Amino acid sequence: MDFLVTHAPILIVALPLVAAFAIPLISISRGGDRGRNIFSLVIFSLICFLVAILAVNVHTVGIRVYTFGATAAELALPGGYMVPVRIIFEVDGMSMFMGIIITTVTLAALIYSLHFLKGQTGQARFYSLMMLLYAGMIGLAFTGDMFNLFVFLEIASIAGAALAAYRTNMADAVEGGFKYIVISAVSALLVLFAIGILYAQYNVLSIAALAYYMQYTPLDMIALGLLVGALVMKLAGVPLHMWAPDTYTVAPAGTTPMILAASYISMYALYRVTFTMYGGLLNTTAIGWLVIIVGVLSMFVGVMMAVHQTDIKRMMAYHAISQGGYMLLGVGVCLAVITDPVALASYGRDAMNGGIFHIINHVFYKALLFMTAEAIFFRIGTRDTNKMGGLARNMKWTAGFYIIGALAISGIPPFNGFASKLLIYESVLKFSPVLSVIAMFVSLVTLASFAKVFYSAFTGPEMPAYKEVKEVPKSMIIGMSILAVLIIFFGIFPGLIVNTIVAPATNALIDQAAYINAVMGAVP
Amino acid sequence: MSVVGYGYAVWAPLIWIVALVVIGVMVLIWRNRGQKSYKKGTAQTDIFLSGARVPPAEQRHVKSENIYWGFFESLKELYDAMMKPHTGIVNDYLLWFVAILAITIPILVLAG
């Protein structure tokens, strides 16, 4: 058990990487499709177990440093060295928070996809890419150095683009995948350029070491600008959001939530850069307001575009952009007041808690909503809400899950969306009442938008064309059930979630010194 | 465990759930006191449109694009402006990216 606890950070990244290459071999061996599915489930169950023990370990012990090739995993600085030279994973509360989100969504997506893909070609590639996407995301959450951040960002981007374009028989799927890889490649190149600027000045790549030696020169400011621009593009913040509806809409059901989670991993990288790497050197008021403006624009433009859509997944994709705005708003308010201890204690930390809490809530309910949309597509073969009607008669489970997801995203109590939105409304109200009113208005339009789709798709007279439509297979229902249960649980026990995983994530971001000391502690 | 303390108040979802259950029970009781002579599947449940012919199901259902028509019509100018940048062309997306970088970097350098 000690071995597993010690090596959990690397095993969690290595296992899906190995599985990704083993899956095609199992598919063509005697095991066939069934063997491959069982293998994927077994490997991912093992990963879930490792994530659970690492989460408990980080919660009880604190930041975990894992140094590759060192005599002891936590030995970040070799004897006599002033800088870390080996590759390092550094897992703190925020990394673990993202790890829990990614792992849960991938588990639900994996189970959901088992039946969803039945009869389709290229399944081995699908599962391989799924594992690669997971490895890219979890690696990015755990990495302690900038170059590997770039590497994992690339792995996640390439796998995500290939998954978006999985249904090659659909022209829009190929186009969606192409757009995703173009914007990802351009973003990643700028991230690499920024890393080059930082490396040229400080000769280090470790995030902790960069934070330790950072002088905040004009070159550092340019690097920050490149990183912020590239990561905002990847997280689909307005006005760099336009690729997201094109990509989310066409990705197969199980993978849309994963590509969505990949966007939030970019948000995590943005927070890591601004809070941990640049931290106290920044003009946090200016950066905070920049984040707030992007957040408010994302909320407003996202929701107004969403309510106008008639493609069910496109509508949900615009809502993903809108909900991302809430997260940016909460965190932006915290950044804007981080240097004012009174404001930070009064509402800044709550705003940050709300923004962070909203990430996990949103990923869960939006994943569920995407799955319900794809369940409809699976049965009736269209995403056009103009052509739907009366589906609740034959798809009761799907309709039920849609209601849960719709109420959660609209911030209706007692679902999880309400808990995080209330935190954001109340804390932002103290900072600027206008921003809070905008956030509430956006929730109202969100409810209107989901009510429209519910009416169009699920209610109304029974359509003769859909008389024979059946509920989706069990594995798809199980995948959606996992998320629905979590949505309800998080809604009923928000205090437990905030105290155990959200507050540690917030503290990890605010406490820059702890992150630096975990690696650079021995440097005089 | 289920309670979160906020700046102004405390949010306790369990109280809400108890309230919802109570309301649900009250609705059920009220519903059971309703019209007993109602018979499902008979002419009682048929659609009546003042004697006019009832259109088929597809024509009775209000299409998604017609819902909130007035809202979209009154905000036509806003929607025209918002739709304009959503060209669907990846080159345009990258132009936006370049423009945002050109704004963000000077702001960061000037803000210090």
HADDOCK unambig.tbl for C-alpha pairs under 7 A between the chains (distance, minus, plus):
assign (segid A and resid 179 and name CA) (segid B and resid 90 and name CA) 6.06 0.50 0.50
assign (segid A and resid 218 and name CA) (segid B and resid 109 and name CA) 6.47 0.50 0.50
assign (segid A and resid 221 and name CA) (segid B and resid 108 and name CA) 6.27 0.50 0.50
assign (segid A and resid 221 and name CA) (segid B and resid 109 and name CA) 5.71 0.50 0.50
assign (segid A and resid 222 and name CA) (segid B and resid 105 and name CA) 5.93 0.50 0.50
assign (segid A and resid 225 and name CA) (segid B and resid 101 and name CA) 6.99 0.50 0.50
assign (segid A and resid 225 and name CA) (segid B and resid 104 and name CA) 6.09 0.50 0.50
assign (segid A and resid 225 and name CA) (segid B and resid 105 and name CA) 4.69 0.50 0.50
assign (segid A and resid 225 and name CA) (segid B and resid 108 and name CA) 6.63 0.50 0.50
assign (segid A and resid 226 and name CA) (segid B and resid 101 and name CA) 6.99 0.50 0.50
assign (segid A and resid 229 and name CA) (segid B and resid 101 and name CA) 5.85 0.50 0.50
assign (segid A and resid 240 and name CA) (segid B and resid 93 and name CA) 6.92 0.50 0.50
assign (segid A and resid 240 and name CA) (segid B and resid 96 and name CA) 6.69 0.50 0.50
assign (segid A and resid 240 and name CA) (segid B and resid 97 and name CA) 6.33 0.50 0.50
assign (segid A and resid 242 and name CA) (segid B and resid 86 and name CA) 6.34 0.50 0.50
assign (segid A and resid 242 and name CA) (segid B and resid 93 and name CA) 6.62 0.50 0.50
assign (segid A and resid 283 and name CA) (segid B and resid 111 and name CA) 6.46 0.50 0.50
assign (segid A and resid 283 and name CA) (segid B and resid 112 and name CA) 6.07 0.50 0.50
assign (segid A and resid 286 and name CA) (segid B and resid 111 and name CA) 6.54 0.50 0.50
assign (segid A and resid 310 and name CA) (segid B and resid 64 and name CA) 6.38 0.50 0.50
assign (segid A and resid 310 and name CA) (segid B and resid 65 and name CA) 6.36 0.50 0.50
assign (segid A and resid 385 and name CA) (segid B and resid 64 and name CA) 5.85 0.50 0.50
assign (segid A and resid 386 and name CA) (segid B and resid 63 and name CA) 5.02 0.50 0.50
assign (segid A and resid 386 and name CA) (segid B and resid 64 and name CA) 4.97 0.50 0.50
assign (segid A and resid 386 and name CA) (segid B and resid 65 and name CA) 6.58 0.50 0.50
assign (segid A and resid 414 and name CA) (segid B and resid 13 and name CA) 5.58 0.50 0.50
assign (segid A and resid 414 and name CA) (segid B and resid 16 and name CA) 6.76 0.50 0.50
assign (segid A and resid 423 and name CA) (segid B and resid 6 and name CA) 6.60 0.50 0.50
assign (segid A and resid 426 and name CA) (segid B and resid 7 and name CA) 6.55 0.50 0.50
assign (segid A and resid 427 and name CA) (segid B and resid 7 and name CA) 6.94 0.50 0.50
assign (segid A and resid 452 and name CA) (segid B and resid 64 and name CA) 6.82 0.50 0.50
assign (segid A and resid 452 and name CA) (segid B and resid 67 and name CA) 6.80 0.50 0.50
assign (segid A and resid 453 and name CA) (segid B and resid 64 and name CA) 7.00 0.50 0.50
assign (segid A and resid 456 and name CA) (segid B and resid 63 and name CA) 6.44 0.50 0.50
assign (segid A and resid 456 and name CA) (segid B and resid 64 and name CA) 5.46 0.50 0.50
assign (segid A and resid 460 and name CA) (segid B and resid 61 and name CA) 5.86 0.50 0.50
assign (segid A and resid 461 and name CA) (segid B and resid 57 and name CA) 5.55 0.50 0.50
assign (segid A and resid 461 and name CA) (segid B and resid 61 and name CA) 6.73 0.50 0.50
assign (segid A and resid 462 and name CA) (segid B and resid 57 and name CA) 6.59 0.50 0.50
assign (segid A and resid 463 and name CA) (segid B and resid 57 and name CA) 5.86 0.50 0.50
assign (segid A and resid 463 and name CA) (segid B and resid 58 and name CA) 6.23 0.50 0.50
assign (segid A and resid 492 and name CA) (segid B and resid 2 and name CA) 5.70 0.50 0.50
assign (segid A and resid 492 and name CA) (segid B and resid 13 and name CA) 5.33 0.50 0.50
assign (segid A and resid 492 and name CA) (segid B and resid 14 and name CA) 6.45 0.50 0.50
assign (segid A and resid 493 and name CA) (segid B and resid 1 and name CA) 5.64 0.50 0.50
assign (segid A and resid 493 and name CA) (segid B and resid 2 and name CA) 3.73 0.50 0.50
assign (segid A and resid 493 and name CA) (segid B and resid 3 and name CA) 6.82 0.50 0.50
assign (segid A and resid 494 and name CA) (segid B and resid 2 and name CA) 5.51 0.50 0.50
assign (segid A and resid 494 and name CA) (segid B and resid 3 and name CA) 6.54 0.50 0.50
assign (segid A and resid 494 and name CA) (segid B and resid 4 and name CA) 6.32 0.50 0.50
assign (segid A and resid 495 and name CA) (segid B and resid 1 and name CA) 4.95 0.50 0.50
assign (segid A and resid 495 and name CA) (segid B and resid 2 and name CA) 5.03 0.50 0.50
assign (segid A and resid 495 and name CA) (segid B and resid 3 and name CA) 4.95 0.50 0.50
assign (segid A and resid 495 and name CA) (segid B and resid 4 and name CA) 4.68 0.50 0.50
assign (segid A and resid 496 and name CA) (segid B and resid 1 and name CA) 4.67 0.50 0.50
assign (segid A and resid 496 and name CA) (segid B and resid 2 and name CA) 6.37 0.50 0.50
